[in-house]
């Protein structure tokens, strides 16, 4: 009887360990995805494209996506590059928070932690 209990315990602990590994793998993948998002949004052209001021100008000008990219790369900036990057950072933080149903501070922390993770 005691051996059966020990065997059942071992199975249940192994099952919990398997779930724990899956969670760790998913957490690591989320960190990689968030870091990729952060790196993508910090590109100066991407950051400018995420700016509401630039998007409004593109819409008013009736540009296609390819033209918008060329315009973002070539046009004079309405604001400093760091402001574009800050707007992009806030935009991705808000999008992540909404999509993952998290507080913005939590999303910001996850993105910050992901950027500190070692490259995989």
Buried (B, 14 or more C-beta within 10 A) or exposed (E): EEEEEEEEEEEEEEEEEEEEEEEEEEEEEBBBEBBEBBEEBBEBBBBBBBBEBBEEBBEEEEBEEEEBBEBBEEEEBEEEEEBBBBBBBBBBBEBBBEEEEBEEEBBBEBBEEBEEEEEE
